[in-house]
Amino acid sequence: MKDSAPRAPIEKLLPTQLYISRAKLRTVQYALDCGGELALGPIPVLPWGPRFLMLDGHTRALALCQQGYSELLIRCEEVPVDLDMYSLCLAWCQQQGVRTVRDLLRHVIEHTQFETLWITRCERAYQAMSLSRS
């Protein structure tokens, strides 16, 4: 498989996810060990000033960071349907000091905590946004 996707320096990626599931990280690390970077695919991003807003792939990005990658494959996306939600998640990350992929190293938690602290939080915020738009 040819590496044709553009790359971005890891410090240019802005996380929009506050926590990483330890179980998922182990799975991604195994996939990386078995198939290399290309097996993980590019990180979907949105250009955001001089940086890139991460739309997904936080666990993959952290696994690559842990392996010493300084640039990651990225895929630039169109503006997502819910830019307000991504903006809110970015604000949460900024408030908690998660400004780079490396900062996520301090936010790796057990999967049950991830479900409670992140997934539930996002679902509640999305529901509140949906209600306020109606």
Summary of the structure (lengths in Angstrom):
residues: 134
radius of gyration: 14.9
end to end distance: 45.9
largest distance: 47.0
contacts: 385
relative contact order: 0.23
helix: 54%
strand: 19%
